[in-house]
Amino acid sequence: MIDTLGVGSVDDLLALRDSEVFVWCIGPEARTVAAPVSARVARTFYDASMTIYTRKVPAFVDHEQSVAEALGIPRALVSCELFCNRPGILTSMHFDLSDVITIQLTGRKTWRIAPNEFSPNPIDGWAPGNAVPAETHAYTRTAPPTEMPANATTYELVPGSVLYVPRGYWHETVPHEDSLSVHFVIPAPTRLDAILGVLQTELSRDERWRQPAYRFDAADAATLTRLADDYAALHEVIGRLDPRDVVRFPPPDQPPTPDLDYVRCGRSAIGIERIDADHATAEITLIAYSFRDTRTTTLNVGDKYLPALALVKNLSPGAAIDLGDLRTTAPTLTEAETLVLLAQLEKAYIVRRAGAPDRVPAAQPLEAILG
């Protein structure tokens, strides 16, 4: 890896082009502070025994992409960072919101890591000496510790060593000599993030949820009634959520036929970008929202397709539709044209065939990905 990067010292790191350099230190109330600096200033901090690191290293872009694809998360959530530490400078115990895979390039560094019994799988980072956020106490189990747990495991990393630090685990480090290491930092979204994203997409379809929330918690009977109605409506939305709107299987190889039934997919939308009345055409956008990214397909169609597209656009997720519905709404479409439209909508995840998917790809265990 040193050969690949051409980095074997702090000077090599600071000579990297098109990367960002930061100085990392302990600030007031034991909070960690990272501030962007120039390479020249970074060297001054490093000589004063402060940690510096760099990220957005062009040589690691392909590696970041590979890790993101293996873990099934957005590319933006994988960052490769190069750390330079001075000997004997302790990074005291804390936990972060990222999984970390670290590779020691030069020098020796000791890591101590331990499971977090205080707040397992946290949604906030924390270090002793700081106030515990009020939101964190919703899931804390014990009083906050002041020192590393007794069940901490010690790892001494030498050049070539690889260590995985799970998200939320306690850890502290101390280098024994000038140390250079690569960190793949992965602040993966939680299941809470993912499910709230699904809910937001579906709720935003209804104008009810886009209204301002003035006096949302006013202590009166009208507020209680309104909230009860909101909860009932929310329950209805949750009831029609379908996992297949998140886990999207490849469309079947067989083309649509007149006898097939379809359902409207959730987490998708149809946008009418513009209508050219002079040429009787329209530009349509088919949008499939995804956990990793948003997939957009642009079509240029004749205006005779617009009634059928409007019908599909306004259907609630899970609503049934078939070729006959589309031809009734857009009677100038031929059967062949309607089947082509269904194929486009299916390919763009706007509709799917009713029933179970034809084939389910085998999943790769996470343990195999992380080793």
DRENDO-1510 file (C-alpha; in Angstrom, 1 decimal, always signed):
<recs>
REC; n; res; u; v; w
REC; 1; MET; +0.0; +0.0; +0.0 .
REC; 2; ILE; +2.9; +2.3; +0.7 .
REC; 3; ASP; +4.1; +1.6; -2.8 .
REC; 4; THR; +0.7; +2.3; -4.2 .
REC; 5; LEU; +0.4; +5.6; -2.4 .
REC; 6; GLY; +3.9; +6.7; -2.5 .
REC; 7; VAL; +3.5; +7.7; +1.2 .
REC; 8; GLY; +6.0; +6.6; +3.8 .
REC; 9; SER; +6.3; +9.7; +6.0 .
REC; 10; VAL; +4.6; +12.8; +7.1 .
REC; 11; ASP; +6.3; +14.8; +4.4 .
REC; 12; ASP; +5.1; +12.4; +1.7 .
REC; 13; LEU; +1.5; +12.8; +3.1 .
REC; 14; LEU; +1.7; +16.6; +3.1 .
REC; 15; ALA; +3.0; +16.5; -0.5 .
REC; 16; LEU; -0.2; +14.7; -1.7 .
REC; 17; ARG; -2.0; +16.8; -4.3 .
REC; 18; ASP; -5.7; +17.6; -4.2 .
REC; 19; SER; -6.3; +16.2; -0.7 .
REC; 20; GLU; -7.6; +18.0; +2.4 .
REC; 21; VAL; -5.3; +18.3; +5.5 .
REC; 22; PHE; -6.6; +18.7; +9.1 .
REC; 23; VAL; -5.0; +19.1; +12.5 .
REC; 24; TRP; -6.7; +16.9; +15.2 .
REC; 25; CYS; -6.5; +17.7; +18.9 .
REC; 26; ILE; -8.4; +17.7; +22.2 .
REC; 27; GLY; -10.2; +20.9; +22.7 .
REC; 28; PRO; -12.2; +22.4; +25.6 .
REC; 29; GLU; -14.2; +20.0; +27.8 .
REC; 30; ALA; -12.2; +17.1; +26.3 .
REC; 31; ARG; -13.9; +17.5; +22.9 .
REC; 32; THR; -12.0; +16.4; +19.9 .
REC; 33; VAL; -11.4; +19.2; +17.4 .
REC; 34; ALA; -10.4; +18.8; +13.7 .
REC; 35; ALA; -9.6; +22.0; +11.8 .
REC; 36; PRO; -8.5; +22.3; +8.1 .
REC; 37; VAL; -5.1; +23.8; +7.6 .
REC; 38; SER; -2.5; +24.2; +4.9 .
REC; 39; ALA; +0.2; +21.7; +4.4 .
REC; 40; ARG; +2.8; +24.2; +5.7 .
REC; 41; VAL; +0.8; +24.9; +8.9 .
REC; 42; ALA; +0.1; +21.2; +9.4 .
REC; 43; ARG; +3.8; +20.5; +9.5 .
REC; 44; THR; +4.2; +23.1; +12.3 .
REC; 45; PHE; +1.4; +21.4; +14.3 .
REC; 46; TYR; +2.9; +18.0; +13.7 .
REC; 47; ASP; +6.3; +19.2; +15.0 .
REC; 48; ALA; +4.5; +20.4; +18.1 .
REC; 49; SER; +3.3; +16.8; +18.7 .
REC; 50; MET; -0.2; +17.2; +17.3 .
REC; 51; THR; -1.9; +14.6; +15.1 .
REC; 52; ILE; -2.6; +15.6; +11.5 .
REC; 53; TYR; -4.5; +13.7; +8.9 .
REC; 54; THR; -5.6; +14.0; +5.3 .
REC; 55; ARG; -8.7; +12.8; +3.4 .
REC; 56; LYS; -10.1; +12.9; -0.1 .
REC; 57; VAL; -6.9; +11.3; -1.4 .
REC; 58; PRO; -7.4; +10.7; -5.2 .
REC; 59; ALA; -5.4; +7.5; -5.1 .
REC; 60; PHE; -8.0; +6.0; -2.8 .
REC; 61; VAL; -11.2; +6.8; -4.7 .
REC; 62; ASP; -11.5; +3.4; -6.3 .
REC; 63; HIS; -10.9; +1.7; -2.9 .
REC; 64; GLU; -13.6; +3.8; -1.3 .
REC; 65; GLN; -16.0; +2.9; -4.1 .
REC; 66; SER; -15.2; -0.8; -3.7 .
REC; 67; VAL; -15.9; -0.7; +0.1 .
REC; 68; ALA; -19.2; +1.1; -0.4 .
REC; 69; GLU; -20.4; -1.4; -3.0 .
REC; 70; ALA; -19.4; -4.4; -0.8 .
REC; 71; LEU; -21.3; -2.9; +2.2 .
REC; 72; GLY; -24.3; -1.7; +0.1 .
REC; 73; ILE; -24.1; +1.9; +1.2 .
REC; 74; PRO; -23.8; +5.2; -0.6 .
REC; 75; ARG; -20.3; +6.0; -1.9 .
REC; 76; ALA; -20.3; +9.3; +0.0 .
REC; 77; LEU; -20.3; +7.4; +3.3 .
REC; 78; VAL; -16.9; +5.8; +2.9 .
REC; 79; SER; -13.9; +8.0; +3.5 .
REC; 80; CYS; -10.2; +7.1; +3.4 .
REC; 81; GLU; -8.1; +9.1; +5.8 .
REC; 82; LEU; -4.3; +9.0; +6.4 .
REC; 83; PHE; -3.3; +9.7; +10.0 .
REC; 84; CYS; +0.1; +10.9; +11.2 .
REC; 85; ASN; +0.7; +10.5; +15.0 .
REC; 86; ARG; +3.6; +11.5; +17.2 .
REC; 87; PRO; +5.1; +9.0; +19.8 .
REC; 88; GLY; +3.4; +8.9; +23.2 .
REC; 89; ILE; +0.4; +11.1; +22.3 .
REC; 90; LEU; -2.6; +9.4; +23.8 .
REC; 91; THR; -6.0; +9.6; +22.1 .
REC; 92; SER; -8.2; +9.1; +25.1 .
REC; 93; MET; -11.2; +6.8; +25.3 .
REC; 94; HIS; -14.2; +7.7; +23.3 .
REC; 95; PHE; -16.7; +6.2; +20.8 .
REC; 96; ASP; -17.6; +7.3; +17.3 .
REC; 97; LEU; -20.5; +6.8; +14.9 .
REC; 98; SER; -18.3; +5.1; +12.3 .
REC; 99; ASP; -17.0; +1.6; +11.6 .
REC; 100; VAL; -13.3; +1.9; +11.1 .
REC; 101; ILE; -10.9; -0.3; +9.3 .
REC; 102; THR; -7.3; +0.8; +10.0 .
REC; 103; ILE; -4.1; -0.4; +8.3 .
REC; 104; GLN; -0.8; +0.4; +9.9 .
REC; 105; LEU; +1.7; +1.7; +7.4 .
REC; 106; THR; +4.7; +2.7; +9.5 .
REC; 107; GLY; +5.6; +2.7; +13.2 .
REC; 108; ARG; +3.9; +0.9; +16.1 .
REC; 109; LYS; +0.6; +1.9; +17.7 .
REC; 110; THR; -1.4; +0.3; +20.5 .
REC; 111; TRP; -5.2; +0.2; +20.3 .
REC; 112; ARG; -7.5; -0.7; +23.2 .
REC; 113; ILE; -11.1; -1.4; +22.2 .
REC; 114; ALA; -14.2; -2.6; +24.1 .
REC; 115; PRO; -17.9; -3.1; +23.6 .
REC; 116; ASN; -20.1; -0.2; +24.6 .
REC; 117; GLU; -22.4; -1.4; +27.3 .
REC; 118; PHE; -23.2; +2.2; +28.3 .
REC; 119; SER; -25.0; +3.0; +25.0 .
REC; 120; PRO; -24.8; +0.1; +22.5 .
REC; 121; ASN; -25.1; +1.2; +18.8 .
REC; 122; PRO; -25.3; +4.9; +19.7 .
REC; 123; ILE; -26.6; +7.6; +17.4 .
REC; 124; ASP; -24.2; +10.2; +19.0 .
REC; 125; GLY; -20.5; +10.1; +19.6 .
REC; 126; TRP; -19.2; +10.8; +23.1 .
REC; 127; ALA; -16.2; +10.9; +25.3 .
REC; 128; PRO; -15.9; +11.1; +29.1 .
REC; 129; GLY; -15.6; +14.7; +30.4 .
REC; 130; ASN; -18.4; +15.8; +28.1 .
REC; 131; ALA; -22.1; +16.2; +29.1 .
REC; 132; VAL; -24.2; +13.2; +27.9 .
REC; 133; PRO; -26.7; +14.5; +25.3 .
REC; 134; ALA; -30.3; +14.3; +26.6 .
REC; 135; GLU; -31.2; +12.3; +23.5 .
REC; 136; THR; -28.6; +9.7; +24.3 .
REC; 137; HIS; -30.2; +8.9; +27.7 .
REC; 138; ALA; -33.2; +7.5; +25.8 .
REC; 139; TYR; -31.1; +4.3; +25.3 .
REC; 140; THR; -28.3; +4.4; +27.8 .
REC; 141; ARG; -28.1; +1.3; +30.1 .
REC; 142; THR; -25.7; +2.4; +32.9 .
REC; 143; ALA; -23.9; +5.4; +34.3 .
REC; 144; PRO; -21.2; +6.8; +31.9 .
REC; 145; PRO; -17.8; +5.2; +32.5 .
REC; 146; THR; -14.7; +7.3; +33.3 .
REC; 147; GLU; -12.1; +4.7; +32.2 .
REC; 148; MET; -11.8; +1.9; +29.7 .
REC; 149; PRO; -13.9; -1.1; +30.6 .
REC; 150; ALA; -12.2; -4.1; +32.2 .
REC; 151; ASN; -13.0; -6.3; +29.2 .
REC; 152; ALA; -11.0; -4.1; +26.8 .
REC; 153; THR; -8.8; -5.9; +24.3 .
REC; 154; THR; -5.3; -4.6; +23.5 .
REC; 155; TYR; -3.9; -4.8; +20.0 .
REC; 156; GLU; -0.4; -3.7; +19.0 .
REC; 157; LEU; -0.3; -2.7; +15.3 .
REC; 158; VAL; +2.9; -2.9; +13.3 .
REC; 159; PRO; +3.4; -2.1; +9.6 .
REC; 160; GLY; +0.9; -4.3; +7.7 .
REC; 161; SER; -1.5; -4.9; +10.6 .
REC; 162; VAL; -5.2; -4.5; +9.9 .
REC; 163; LEU; -7.8; -3.8; +12.7 .
REC; 164; TYR; -11.6; -3.4; +12.5 .
REC; 165; VAL; -13.1; -1.2; +15.1 .
REC; 166; PRO; -16.9; -1.6; +15.2 .
REC; 167; ARG; -19.2; +1.5; +15.2 .
REC; 168; GLY; -19.8; +2.7; +18.7 .
REC; 169; TYR; -17.1; +0.7; +20.4 .
REC; 170; TRP; -14.9; +2.3; +23.0 .
REC; 171; HIS; -11.3; +2.9; +21.9 .
REC; 172; GLU; -8.1; +4.7; +22.8 .
REC; 173; THR; -4.8; +4.7; +21.1 .
REC; 174; VAL; -1.2; +5.5; +21.7 .
REC; 175; PRO; +1.7; +5.4; +19.2 .
REC; 176; HIS; +5.1; +4.3; +20.4 .
REC; 177; GLU; +7.0; +5.9; +17.5 .
REC; 178; ASP; +6.1; +8.2; +14.6 .
REC; 179; SER; +3.1; +6.4; +13.1 .
REC; 180; LEU; +1.4; +6.5; +9.8 .
REC; 181; SER; -1.9; +4.7; +9.2 .
REC; 182; VAL; -4.8; +4.4; +6.8 .
REC; 183; HIS; -8.3; +4.6; +8.2 .
REC; 184; PHE; -11.4; +3.6; +6.2 .
REC; 185; VAL; -14.1; +5.6; +8.0 .
REC; 186; ILE; -17.6; +4.3; +7.4 .
REC; 187; PRO; -20.4; +6.4; +9.1 .
REC; 188; ALA; -23.0; +4.0; +7.9 .
REC; 189; PRO; -26.7; +5.1; +8.3 .
REC; 190; THR; -28.6; +3.2; +11.0 .
REC; 191; ARG; -31.8; +1.3; +10.4 .
REC; 192; LEU; -33.5; +4.2; +12.0 .
REC; 193; ASP; -32.1; +6.5; +9.3 .
REC; 194; ALA; -33.2; +4.1; +6.5 .
REC; 195; ILE; -36.8; +3.6; +7.8 .
REC; 196; LEU; -37.3; +7.3; +8.4 .
REC; 197; GLY; -36.1; +7.9; +4.9 .
REC; 198; VAL; -38.7; +5.5; +3.6 .
REC; 199; LEU; -41.4; +7.1; +5.7 .
REC; 200; GLN; -40.5; +10.6; +4.6 .
REC; 201; THR; -40.7; +9.7; +0.9 .
REC; 202; GLU; -44.2; +8.3; +1.3 .
REC; 203; LEU; -45.5; +10.9; +3.7 .
REC; 204; SER; -44.4; +13.7; +1.5 .
REC; 205; ARG; -46.8; +12.5; -1.2 .
REC; 206; ASP; -49.7; +13.7; +0.9 .
REC; 207; GLU; -50.2; +17.5; +1.4 .
REC; 208; ARG; -51.3; +16.8; +5.0 .
REC; 209; TRP; -47.7; +16.1; +6.1 .
REC; 210; ARG; -46.3; +19.1; +4.2 .
REC; 211; GLN; -48.3; +21.6; +6.2 .
REC; 212; PRO; -46.5; +23.8; +8.8 .
REC; 213; ALA; -46.7; +22.5; +12.4 .
REC; 214; TYR; -47.6; +25.6; +14.3 .
REC; 215; ARG; -48.7; +25.0; +17.9 .
REC; 216; PHE; -47.9; +21.3; +17.3 .
REC; 217; ASP; -47.8; +20.6; +21.1 .
REC; 218; ALA; -50.3; +23.1; +22.4 .
REC; 219; ALA; -52.0; +21.8; +25.5 .
REC; 220; ASP; -55.6; +21.8; +24.3 .
REC; 221; ALA; -58.3; +19.3; +23.1 .
REC; 222; ALA; -58.0; +20.4; +19.5 .
REC; 223; THR; -54.3; +19.5; +19.4 .
REC; 224; LEU; -54.9; +16.1; +20.9 .
REC; 225; THR; -57.6; +15.4; +18.3 .
REC; 226; ARG; -55.3; +16.5; +15.5 .
REC; 227; LEU; -52.4; +14.4; +16.7 .
REC; 228; ALA; -54.7; +11.4; +17.1 .
REC; 229; ASP; -55.8; +11.8; +13.5 .
REC; 230; ASP; -52.1; +12.1; +12.5 .
REC; 231; TYR; -51.2; +8.9; +14.3 .
REC; 232; ALA; -54.1; +7.1; +12.6 .
REC; 233; ALA; -53.0; +8.4; +9.2 .
REC; 234; LEU; -49.4; +7.4; +9.9 .
REC; 235; HIS; -50.6; +3.9; +10.9 .
REC; 236; GLU; -52.3; +3.6; +7.5 .
REC; 237; VAL; -49.2; +4.7; +5.6 .
REC; 238; ILE; -47.0; +2.2; +7.5 .
REC; 239; GLY; -49.6; -0.5; +6.7 .
REC; 240; ARG; -49.1; -0.1; +3.0 .
REC; 241; LEU; -45.3; +0.0; +3.0 .
REC; 242; ASP; -43.8; -2.9; +1.1 .
REC; 243; PRO; -40.2; -4.2; +1.5 .
REC; 244; ARG; -40.0; -4.6; -2.2 .
REC; 245; ASP; -40.0; -0.8; -2.6 .
REC; 246; VAL; -36.6; -0.8; -0.8 .
REC; 247; VAL; -35.2; -4.2; -1.9 .
REC; 248; ARG; -35.6; -3.9; -5.6 .
REC; 249; PHE; -35.1; -7.1; -7.6 .
REC; 250; PRO; -34.2; -7.0; -11.3 .
REC; 251; PRO; -37.2; -6.9; -13.6 .
REC; 252; PRO; -38.2; -10.3; -15.1 .
REC; 253; ASP; -36.5; -11.2; -18.4 .
REC; 254; GLN; -39.9; -11.9; -19.9 .
REC; 255; PRO; -41.6; -8.8; -21.5 .
REC; 256; PRO; -45.0; -7.7; -20.4 .
REC; 257; THR; -48.0; -9.5; -21.8 .
REC; 258; PRO; -51.7; -8.4; -21.8 .
REC; 259; ASP; -52.8; -10.8; -19.0 .
REC; 260; LEU; -50.3; -9.5; -16.4 .
REC; 261; ASP; -51.3; -7.5; -13.3 .
REC; 262; TYR; -49.2; -4.8; -11.9 .
REC; 263; VAL; -49.0; -2.7; -8.7 .
REC; 264; ARG; -47.7; +0.8; -8.2 .
REC; 265; CYS; -44.3; +0.9; -6.5 .
REC; 266; GLY; -43.7; +3.1; -3.5 .
REC; 267; ARG; -40.6; +5.3; -3.2 .
REC; 268; SER; -41.0; +6.4; -6.9 .
REC; 269; ALA; -42.5; +9.3; -8.8 .
REC; 270; ILE; -43.3; +10.5; -12.3 .
REC; 271; GLY; -42.4; +14.1; -13.2 .
REC; 272; ILE; -43.7; +16.0; -16.2 .
REC; 273; GLU; -40.8; +18.3; -17.0 .
REC; 274; ARG; -42.2; +20.1; -20.1 .
REC; 275; ILE; -44.9; +19.8; -22.7 .
REC; 276; ASP; -44.2; +20.8; -26.3 .
REC; 277; ALA; -47.6; +21.6; -27.7 .
REC; 278; ASP; -46.3; +22.5; -31.1 .
REC; 279; HIS; -44.9; +19.0; -31.6 .
REC; 280; ALA; -47.4; +17.1; -29.4 .
REC; 281; THR; -44.6; +15.7; -27.2 .
REC; 282; ALA; -43.6; +15.8; -23.6 .
REC; 283; GLU; -40.5; +15.2; -21.5 .
REC; 284; ILE; -41.1; +12.8; -18.6 .
REC; 285; THR; -38.9; +11.9; -15.7 .
REC; 286; LEU; -39.3; +8.5; -14.0 .
REC; 287; ILE; -37.7; +8.7; -10.5 .
REC; 288; ALA; -36.9; +5.7; -8.2 .
REC; 289; TYR; -35.7; +6.8; -4.7 .
REC; 290; SER; -33.2; +4.5; -3.2 .
REC; 291; PHE; -31.3; +3.9; +0.0 .
REC; 292; ARG; -28.0; +4.4; -1.9 .
REC; 293; ASP; -28.9; +6.9; -4.6 .
REC; 294; THR; -31.8; +8.2; -6.7 .
REC; 295; ARG; -32.3; +6.7; -10.1 .
REC; 296; THR; -33.7; +9.0; -12.8 .
REC; 297; THR; -34.9; +8.0; -16.3 .
REC; 298; THR; -35.9; +10.6; -18.9 .
REC; 299; LEU; -38.3; +9.8; -21.6 .
REC; 300; ASN; -39.6; +11.8; -24.6 .
REC; 301; VAL; -43.1; +10.7; -25.4 .
REC; 302; GLY; -46.0; +11.7; -27.5 .
REC; 303; ASP; -48.8; +13.6; -25.6 .
REC; 304; LYS; -51.2; +10.6; -26.2 .
REC; 305; TYR; -49.2; +8.9; -23.4 .
REC; 306; LEU; -49.9; +11.6; -20.8 .
REC; 307; PRO; -53.3; +10.3; -19.6 .
REC; 308; ALA; -51.8; +6.9; -18.9 .
REC; 309; LEU; -48.8; +8.4; -17.1 .
REC; 310; ALA; -51.0; +10.7; -15.0 .
REC; 311; LEU; -53.0; +7.7; -13.9 .
REC; 312; VAL; -50.0; +5.8; -12.7 .
REC; 313; LYS; -48.5; +9.0; -11.2 .
REC; 314; ASN; -51.5; +9.5; -8.9 .
REC; 315; LEU; -51.9; +5.9; -7.8 .
REC; 316; SER; -51.2; +5.2; -4.1 .
REC; 317; PRO; -48.3; +2.7; -3.5 .
REC; 318; GLY; -49.6; -0.9; -3.8 .
REC; 319; ALA; -52.6; +0.0; -5.9 .
REC; 320; ALA; -53.4; -2.4; -8.7 .
REC; 321; ILE; -53.2; -1.6; -12.4 .
REC; 322; ASP; -53.3; -3.5; -15.6 .
REC; 323; LEU; -53.1; -3.0; -19.4 .
REC; 324; GLY; -56.9; -2.5; -19.6 .
REC; 325; ASP; -56.8; +0.4; -17.0 .
REC; 326; LEU; -54.1; +2.2; -19.1 .
REC; 327; ARG; -56.0; +1.7; -22.4 .
REC; 328; THR; -59.2; +2.9; -20.9 .
REC; 329; THR; -57.5; +6.1; -19.6 .
REC; 330; ALA; -55.6; +6.6; -22.9 .
REC; 331; PRO; -57.8; +5.0; -25.6 .
REC; 332; THR; -55.6; +6.3; -28.4 .
REC; 333; LEU; -52.7; +4.0; -27.3 .
REC; 334; THR; -52.5; +0.6; -29.1 .
REC; 335; GLU; -52.0; -2.6; -27.2 .
REC; 336; ALA; -48.4; -2.7; -28.4 .
REC; 337; GLU; -47.7; +0.9; -27.3 .
REC; 338; THR; -49.2; +0.2; -23.9 .
REC; 339; LEU; -47.0; -2.8; -23.4 .
REC; 340; VAL; -43.9; -0.8; -24.3 .
REC; 341; LEU; -45.0; +1.8; -21.7 .
REC; 342; LEU; -45.4; -0.9; -19.1 .
REC; 343; ALA; -42.0; -2.2; -19.8 .
REC; 344; GLN; -40.5; +1.2; -19.4 .
REC; 345; LEU; -42.3; +1.8; -16.1 .
REC; 346; GLU; -41.3; -1.6; -14.8 .
REC; 347; LYS; -37.7; -1.1; -15.8 .
REC; 348; ALA; -37.7; +2.3; -13.9 .
REC; 349; TYR; -39.3; +0.7; -10.8 .
REC; 350; ILE; -42.5; +2.8; -11.1 .
REC; 351; VAL; -44.6; -0.4; -11.3 .
REC; 352; ARG; -43.9; -4.1; -10.6 .
REC; 353; ARG; -45.7; -7.3; -11.4 .
REC; 354; ALA; -48.1; -8.5; -8.8 .
REC; 355; GLY; -46.8; -11.4; -6.8 .
REC; 356; ALA; -43.4; -12.5; -5.6 .
REC; 357; PRO; -40.2; -11.8; -7.6 .
REC; 358; ASP; -39.1; -14.4; -10.1 .
REC; 359; ARG; -35.6; -14.7; -8.8 .
REC; 360; VAL; -33.9; -13.6; -5.5 .
REC; 361; PRO; -30.1; -13.2; -5.7 .
REC; 362; ALA; -28.1; -14.8; -2.9 .
REC; 363; ALA; -26.9; -12.4; -0.2 .
REC; 364; GLN; -23.2; -12.2; +0.8 .
REC; 365; PRO; -22.8; -12.4; +4.6 .
REC; 366; LEU; -21.6; -9.2; +6.2 .
REC; 367; GLU; -19.0; -11.3; +8.0 .
REC; 368; ALA; -17.5; -12.3; +4.7 .
REC; 369; ILE; -17.3; -8.7; +3.6 .
REC; 370; LEU; -15.6; -7.4; +6.7 .
REC; 371; GLY; -13.4; -10.5; +7.1 .
</recs>
